[in-house]
Each structure stands twice: as C-alpha cells, then as structure tokens.
C-alpha cells in the first residue's frame, strides 16, 4: 500500500484521532481526515499546530514519521517510530558484525550510484556528464581518492545550464529548496530502515555520536539527484522560494515513479527495496546494493539495471 505524505502549513490546526482517522481541525471546522494507517510522513510547518498524545502514539504505531519544521520552514526534528520488526535483534547483530572492508565496499557502491545519478541529471551533450561517468568507474573502496567531492564540483558547475549556481547548504534561494527536499527524503529513508528492522544510527560511512540517522545519511546520497532534478523543474516553473507550491512539488517526489531494476514504482515504495538489498548484503547473501533511479527516454544508462 502506498503511504501518503501530508503537509500542514497553511494556518493553525489541531490534530486528533477519531475512529481510526487522523482528523485535522481548525476551531469547529474539520479541514480534512485520512485513515491513520495510510499516513507515511506528516510534515508540520506551522507554529500553532497542536496534537493530542494519542495522535502521535497512533502515528508511531502505524509506522508514520512526523517531521517538525522550524521558523525557517526547514525540518528541525523527526519523530521516528521505534522498530517493531520481528527480526530486529538479528538485524542489529548483522549490522554490528559488518567489518571495515565490507563497509568500504558498500560505500564505494553508494558513491558510484550517486555520481551516476548526477550524470543522468545532465544533458547527454554536456561535457560534465562524460566526466562524471568516468569518475564513477574509478571510485575505489571507501572512496579513498574522494571522487564524491570531485564529482560534486563538476556536477554543480553544470547542474543549472546558463545560470550561475553555487551549492551552499547555508545559502538561500534554490539551496533552501534543495535542503528541504533532502530532509524529506532523509526522513523517508529512515522510515524504511526502521520498517526493515535496521538501526538508522549505525552507519556504513557516516559516523557521528550525535546523529541518530547515520545510515539514512549513507543511503540518501544516490537519492539526492532525484531531489536536484525536482528542484530544477520547480526553478524552470519559476519557483525560486520555499513557498507552498514549491513544498508541495518536493513532497510529491515521494509518490512519483522511479526505476528500480526492471520495475517502476513510487519512490517511497522503492526505498523499502533498497533497504532489503542492504539487509541481504549485511547477511552475506549479496554484494550488490540497489537504488531507485530517475528514468526517462533520454537517460538510457540511468534506466539500466547495472
């Protein structure tokens, strides 16, 4: 079942649960309702939204993630369900047992997938595309030569043809849209990890004692170009600020079809397939991580299964 992504940002609201429905109210008026079991991600971006305790508890019980945005409208916190996977102890043992060599090999695949996805975002005639594909082929175990950073310089130089752009996580304009999109996809990845019985805090490459989502930060890397493509489309439609239409467009990304092997389906669904492929690698049943990819008739290499 495809889970819904909901966003509340248009004004004050009160969230409660009635008869299995998430009810959104403003004063005496009911603004909307949706079966709580259908909610995958709830994004709250208004300071006057209130909740009942039962609402948060039931959202967690049904595997939903609550993303709380701050005054700058960017996600400031994620309320993540506790794992209830029946094999959580086995999965944790598998994560802890992964050696350094295996982690480096998996990180190599992640970096390769990211660079190839960046290349797929550039026109076939763009010289940066060929450079990126060459870099992807030369990524070593653990990305010892830091091809990821080198590729980023090439990619962002060509990402917005004909216009100057500098990727700055603390910048304004399109940088804010990119930050918002990354945060939403990161929350969806964390949700898929928990649903798969994996602990998001135990990363393959990212490691920070204060970060509860290191593994999500690993797996999101090849998915960032999906956000980049969405932001560029919004820019082409004259959305340069993080307004309501821009946020709606970025949230729609989770439901849009992407390519996974020889199948197409919503990104949120295919994130679970990526987590399943990681679990197989951790168990030693496979050596290949699989990721969803943006696909179009012009991106034949990005549509392949390799």
Kinemage of the C-alpha trace (Angstrom):
@kinemage 1
@onewidth
@group {chain A} dominant
@subgroup {mainchain}
@vectorlist {calphas} color= white
{ca unk a 1} P 0.000 0.000 0.000
{ca unk a 2} L 1.299 3.455 -0.930
{ca unk a 3} L 1.517 5.675 2.126
{ca unk a 4} L 0.514 9.326 1.917
{ca unk a 5} L 2.680 12.337 2.687
{ca unk a 6} L 0.741 15.127 4.400
{ca unk a 7} L 1.849 18.697 4.998
{ca unk a 8} L 0.242 21.209 7.355
{ca unk a 9} L 1.458 24.768 6.873
{ca unk a 10} L -1.451 26.990 5.857
{ca unk a 11} L -2.541 28.015 9.335
{ca unk a 12} L -3.265 26.896 12.916
{ca unk a 13} L -4.710 23.417 13.237
{ca unk a 14} L -5.399 20.744 15.802
{ca unk a 15} L -4.659 17.081 15.064
{ca unk a 16} L -6.590 14.313 16.757
{ca unk a 17} L -7.721 10.749 16.068
{ca unk a 18} L -11.338 9.665 15.718
{ca unk a 19} L -12.370 6.121 14.753
{ca unk a 20} L -9.026 5.351 13.136
{ca unk a 21} L -8.959 8.622 11.195
{ca unk a 22} L -6.418 11.400 11.514
{ca unk a 23} L -8.637 14.465 11.814
{ca unk a 24} L -7.370 17.975 11.051
{ca unk a 25} L -9.468 20.698 12.679
{ca unk a 26} L -9.412 24.475 12.949
{ca unk a 27} L -11.768 25.674 15.607
{ca unk a 28} L -15.115 23.979 14.993
{ca unk a 29} L -14.315 23.276 11.348
{ca unk a 30} L -12.974 19.929 10.114
{ca unk a 31} L -10.408 20.643 7.394
{ca unk a 32} L -9.801 17.036 6.457
{ca unk a 33} L -9.433 13.477 7.590
{ca unk a 34} L -7.459 10.463 6.392
{ca unk a 35} L -7.121 6.877 7.680
{ca unk a 36} L -4.197 6.993 10.060
{ca unk a 37} L -2.855 3.719 8.689
{ca unk a 38} L -2.433 5.423 5.294
{ca unk a 39} L -0.101 8.140 6.597
{ca unk a 40} L 3.579 7.620 5.837
{ca unk a 41} L 5.040 11.052 6.561
{ca unk a 42} L 3.418 14.027 8.273
{ca unk a 43} L 5.181 17.365 7.771
{ca unk a 44} L 4.156 20.107 10.200
{ca unk a 45} L 5.266 23.610 9.230
{ca unk a 46} L 3.171 25.976 11.310
{ca unk a 47} L 3.961 27.076 14.884
{ca unk a 48} L 0.332 26.942 16.012
{ca unk a 49} L -0.358 23.297 15.213
{ca unk a 50} L -1.316 21.213 18.270
{ca unk a 51} L -1.628 17.461 18.767
{ca unk a 52} L -3.186 15.025 21.162
{ca unk a 53} L -0.838 12.486 22.673
{ca unk a 54} L -2.946 9.738 21.133
{ca unk a 55} L -2.298 11.203 17.681
{ca unk a 56} L 1.471 10.952 17.967
{ca unk a 57} L 1.241 7.495 19.555
{ca unk a 58} L -1.041 6.108 16.846
{ca unk a 59} L 1.018 7.627 14.050
{ca unk a 60} L 4.044 5.846 15.519
{ca unk a 61} L 2.090 2.603 15.929
{ca unk a 62} L 1.296 2.673 12.202
{ca unk a 63} L 4.889 3.413 11.180
{ca unk a 64} L 4.451 7.083 10.271
{ca unk a 65} L 7.194 9.675 10.608
{ca unk a 66} L 6.420 13.184 11.883
{ca unk a 67} L 8.678 15.928 10.514
{ca unk a 68} L 8.641 19.140 12.562
{ca unk a 69} L 9.785 22.287 10.747
{ca unk a 70} L 11.358 25.289 12.435
{ca unk a 71} L 10.962 29.027 11.938
{ca unk a 72} L 12.966 28.857 8.690
{ca unk a 73} L 10.469 26.266 7.339
{ca unk a 74} L 13.174 23.613 7.110
{ca unk a 75} L 12.833 20.310 9.004
{ca unk a 76} L 14.167 20.717 12.538
{ca unk a 77} L 13.242 17.351 14.075
{ca unk a 78} L 11.984 13.921 13.097
{ca unk a 79} L 9.740 11.839 15.335
{ca unk a 80} L 10.588 8.290 14.309
{ca unk a 81} L 8.727 5.121 15.398
{ca unk a 82} L 10.577 2.558 17.464
{ca unk a 83} L 11.415 -0.523 15.436
{ca unk a 84} L 8.892 -3.335 15.824
{ca unk a 85} L 10.372 -5.592 13.161
{ca unk a 86} L 10.165 -9.232 14.251
{ca unk a 87} L 13.854 -9.784 13.446
{ca unk a 88} L 15.217 -6.585 14.983
{ca unk a 89} L 17.798 -8.381 17.179
{ca unk a 90} L 19.127 -10.407 14.248
{ca unk a 91} L 19.327 -7.308 12.089
{ca unk a 92} L 21.204 -5.424 14.816
{ca unk a 93} L 23.687 -8.271 15.176
{ca unk a 94} L 24.215 -8.274 11.420
{ca unk a 95} L 24.855 -4.540 11.404
{ca unk a 96} L 27.339 -4.789 14.270
{ca unk a 97} L 29.152 -7.705 12.608
{ca unk a 98} L 29.903 -5.882 9.350
{ca unk a 99} L 33.649 -5.399 9.004
{ca unk a 100} L 35.563 -2.381 7.769
{ca unk a 101} L 36.330 -3.912 4.362
{ca unk a 102} L 32.671 -4.691 3.696
{ca unk a 103} L 31.613 -1.188 4.778
{ca unk a 104} L 34.157 0.352 2.413
{ca unk a 105} L 32.915 -1.766 -0.479
{ca unk a 106} L 29.321 -0.772 0.200
{ca unk a 107} L 30.321 2.898 0.431
{ca unk a 108} L 32.086 2.538 -2.921
{ca unk a 109} L 28.810 1.367 -4.459
{ca unk a 110} L 26.918 4.244 -2.839
{ca unk a 111} L 29.332 6.846 -4.212
{ca unk a 112} L 29.269 5.242 -7.664
{ca unk a 113} L 25.469 5.248 -7.681
{ca unk a 114} L 25.403 8.893 -6.605
{ca unk a 115} L 27.819 10.051 -9.305
{ca unk a 116} L 25.967 8.099 -11.994
{ca unk a 117} L 22.688 9.626 -10.852
{ca unk a 118} L 24.292 13.069 -11.040
{ca unk a 119} L 25.447 12.306 -14.572
{ca unk a 120} L 21.907 11.285 -15.514
{ca unk a 121} L 20.740 14.762 -14.477
{ca unk a 122} L 22.948 16.387 -17.127
{ca unk a 123} L 22.235 16.573 -20.836
{ca unk a 124} L 23.909 13.929 -22.985
{ca unk a 125} L 25.794 16.693 -24.810
{ca unk a 126} L 27.102 18.226 -21.566
{ca unk a 127} L 30.872 17.620 -21.148
{ca unk a 128} L 30.347 17.234 -17.418
{ca unk a 129} L 28.283 14.094 -17.959
{ca unk a 130} L 31.139 12.154 -19.540
{ca unk a 131} L 33.498 13.332 -16.785
{ca unk a 132} L 31.130 12.118 -14.100
{ca unk a 133} L 30.651 8.701 -15.683
{ca unk a 134} L 34.436 8.328 -15.906
{ca unk a 135} L 34.776 9.299 -12.240
{ca unk a 136} L 32.140 6.746 -11.244
{ca unk a 137} L 34.127 3.977 -12.907
{ca unk a 138} L 37.236 4.958 -10.953
{ca unk a 139} L 35.777 5.052 -7.426
{ca unk a 140} L 37.896 2.903 -5.133
{ca unk a 141} L 36.998 1.031 -1.967
{ca unk a 142} L 35.893 3.513 0.675
{ca unk a 143} L 36.231 6.265 -1.962
{ca unk a 144} L 39.844 6.660 -0.873
{ca unk a 145} L 40.531 9.198 -3.628
{ca unk a 146} L 37.437 11.275 -2.688
{ca unk a 147} L 35.749 11.041 -6.084
{ca unk a 148} L 32.492 12.103 -4.438
{ca unk a 149} L 33.806 15.612 -3.723
{ca unk a 150} L 35.499 15.879 -7.108
{ca unk a 151} L 32.294 14.872 -8.853
{ca unk a 152} L 30.304 17.436 -6.877
{ca unk a 153} L 32.437 20.264 -8.275
{ca unk a 154} L 31.798 19.111 -11.834
{ca unk a 155} L 28.112 18.403 -11.254
{ca unk a 156} L 27.089 21.690 -9.658
{ca unk a 157} L 29.012 23.636 -12.289
{ca unk a 158} L 26.706 22.167 -14.971
{ca unk a 159} L 23.530 21.497 -12.953
{ca unk a 160} L 21.780 24.720 -13.921
{ca unk a 161} L 22.706 25.392 -17.562
{ca unk a 162} L 23.230 29.015 -18.462
{ca unk a 163} L 22.902 30.299 -14.892
{ca unk a 164} L 25.478 30.705 -12.111
{ca unk a 165} L 24.784 28.487 -9.108
{ca unk a 166} L 26.824 27.603 -6.049
{ca unk a 167} L 25.731 24.779 -3.818
{ca unk a 168} L 25.798 26.080 -0.254
{ca unk a 169} L 23.864 24.253 2.492
{ca unk a 170} L 23.627 27.588 4.332
{ca unk a 171} L 22.691 29.572 1.252
{ca unk a 172} L 19.345 30.951 0.160
{ca unk a 173} L 17.253 30.630 -2.985
{ca unk a 174} L 17.423 27.195 -4.612
{ca unk a 175} L 19.720 25.995 -1.813
{ca unk a 176} L 16.782 26.198 0.577
{ca unk a 177} L 14.626 24.096 -1.730
{ca unk a 178} L 17.411 21.515 -2.004
{ca unk a 179} L 17.788 21.387 1.791
{ca unk a 180} L 14.055 20.892 2.253
{ca unk a 181} L 13.882 18.124 -0.343
{ca unk a 182} L 16.893 16.292 1.098
{ca unk a 183} L 15.414 16.437 4.608
{ca unk a 184} L 12.099 14.980 3.458
{ca unk a 185} L 13.759 12.124 1.572
{ca unk a 186} L 16.088 11.510 4.538
{ca unk a 187} L 13.052 11.071 6.787
{ca unk a 188} L 11.542 8.626 4.289
{ca unk a 189} L 14.798 6.641 4.179
{ca unk a 190} L 14.915 6.492 7.984
{ca unk a 191} L 11.325 5.245 8.000
{ca unk a 192} L 12.182 2.484 5.521
{ca unk a 193} L 15.218 1.456 7.592
{ca unk a 194} L 13.158 1.095 10.753
{ca unk a 195} L 10.475 -0.838 8.874
{ca unk a 196} L 13.222 -3.172 7.640
{ca unk a 197} L 14.491 -3.840 11.153
{ca unk a 198} L 17.717 -1.855 10.773
{ca unk a 199} L 19.030 0.721 13.227
{ca unk a 200} L 19.451 4.086 11.432
{ca unk a 201} L 22.158 5.225 13.875
{ca unk a 202} L 24.676 2.571 12.713
{ca unk a 203} L 26.148 3.945 9.504
{ca unk a 204} L 28.441 2.446 6.902
{ca unk a 205} L 30.445 5.619 6.262
{ca unk a 206} L 28.800 8.393 8.252
{ca unk a 207} L 29.648 8.206 11.934
{ca unk a 208} L 28.660 10.795 14.495
{ca unk a 209} L 27.807 10.099 18.108
{ca unk a 210} L 25.185 12.849 17.997
{ca unk a 211} L 23.495 11.641 14.784
{ca unk a 212} L 20.700 9.102 15.122
{ca unk a 213} L 20.395 8.753 11.323
{ca unk a 214} L 23.910 7.936 10.081
{ca unk a 215} L 22.713 5.006 7.961
{ca unk a 216} L 19.992 7.166 6.437
{ca unk a 217} L 22.679 9.722 5.595
{ca unk a 218} L 24.587 6.953 3.799
{ca unk a 219} L 21.670 5.701 1.749
{ca unk a 220} L 20.327 9.120 0.791
{ca unk a 221} L 23.448 10.019 -1.208
{ca unk a 222} L 22.372 8.343 -4.505
{ca unk a 223} L 18.872 9.780 -3.991
{ca unk a 224} L 19.949 13.422 -3.759
{ca unk a 225} L 19.989 13.802 -7.560
{ca unk a 226} L 16.271 12.912 -7.570
{ca unk a 227} L 15.706 15.973 -5.385
{ca unk a 228} L 18.050 18.019 -7.560
{ca unk a 229} L 16.009 17.183 -10.654
{ca unk a 230} L 12.777 18.113 -8.885
{ca unk a 231} L 14.199 21.439 -7.708
{ca unk a 232} L 15.437 22.260 -11.185
{ca unk a 233} L 11.969 21.532 -12.565
{ca unk a 234} L 10.481 23.872 -9.971
{ca unk a 235} L 13.030 26.512 -10.927
{ca unk a 236} L 12.056 26.130 -14.583
{ca unk a 237} L 8.456 26.743 -13.486
{ca unk a 238} L 9.569 29.976 -11.754
{ca unk a 239} L 9.540 28.659 -8.181
{ca unk a 240} L 12.678 30.096 -6.583
{ca unk a 241} L 11.485 30.306 -2.960
{ca unk a 242} L 10.273 27.704 -0.483
{ca unk a 243} L 6.634 28.675 -0.845
{ca unk a 244} L 3.614 26.389 -0.627
{ca unk a 245} L 3.668 25.255 -4.291
{ca unk a 246} L 7.391 24.510 -4.076
{ca unk a 247} L 6.977 22.462 -0.905
{ca unk a 248} L 4.071 20.567 -2.447
{ca unk a 249} L 6.185 19.815 -5.506
{ca unk a 250} L 9.011 18.451 -3.371
{ca unk a 251} L 6.675 16.321 -1.267
{ca unk a 252} L 5.198 14.861 -4.454
{ca unk a 253} L 8.608 13.364 -5.185
{ca unk a 254} L 7.944 10.555 -2.688
{ca unk a 255} L 4.950 9.382 -4.721
{ca unk a 256} L 6.446 9.827 -8.170
{ca unk a 257} L 7.511 6.731 -10.143
{ca unk a 258} L 11.191 5.868 -10.333
{ca unk a 259} L 13.072 2.971 -11.881
{ca unk a 260} L 14.204 0.059 -9.729
{ca unk a 261} L 15.837 -2.655 -11.813
{ca unk a 262} L 13.268 -3.512 -14.472
{ca unk a 263} L 10.338 -2.199 -12.432
{ca unk a 264} L 8.826 1.227 -11.921
{ca unk a 265} L 7.032 2.416 -8.826
{ca unk a 266} L 6.729 5.233 -6.261
{ca unk a 267} L 9.940 6.323 -4.598
{ca unk a 268} L 8.582 5.631 -1.111
{ca unk a 269} L 7.850 2.015 -2.077
{ca unk a 270} L 11.235 1.505 -3.720
{ca unk a 271} L 13.076 2.792 -0.650
{ca unk a 272} L 11.973 -0.418 1.063
{ca unk a 273} L 13.542 -2.405 -1.775
{ca unk a 274} L 16.814 -0.540 -1.278
{ca unk a 275} L 16.748 -1.382 2.430
{ca unk a 276} L 16.006 -5.026 1.582
{ca unk a 277} L 19.038 -5.101 -0.719
{ca unk a 278} L 21.182 -3.666 2.096
{ca unk a 279} L 19.887 -6.321 4.507
{ca unk a 280} L 20.907 -9.025 2.017
{ca unk a 281} L 24.390 -7.514 1.833
{ca unk a 282} L 24.671 -7.436 5.621
{ca unk a 283} L 23.688 -11.111 5.767
{ca unk a 284} L 26.282 -12.006 3.148
{ca unk a 285} L 23.632 -13.137 0.666
{ca unk a 286} L 24.532 -10.453 -1.863
{ca unk a 287} L 27.286 -7.967 -2.626
{ca unk a 288} L 25.134 -5.540 -4.597
{ca unk a 289} L 23.262 -2.535 -3.250
{ca unk a 290} L 20.306 -1.448 -5.360
{ca unk a 291} L 18.895 2.065 -5.605
{ca unk a 292} L 15.930 3.711 -7.336
{ca unk a 293} L 16.893 5.825 -10.321
{ca unk a 294} L 15.350 8.667 -12.234
{ca unk a 295} L 14.408 7.384 -15.636
{ca unk a 296} L 13.424 8.979 -18.899
{ca unk a 297} L 13.585 8.005 -22.524
{ca unk a 298} L 16.763 10.068 -22.863
{ca unk a 299} L 18.533 8.580 -19.846
{ca unk a 300} L 19.078 5.055 -21.115
{ca unk a 301} L 22.142 4.432 -18.964
{ca unk a 302} L 20.310 5.568 -15.831
{ca unk a 303} L 17.443 3.204 -16.677
{ca unk a 304} L 19.588 0.124 -16.833
{ca unk a 305} L 19.778 -2.445 -14.060
{ca unk a 306} L 23.515 -2.196 -13.613
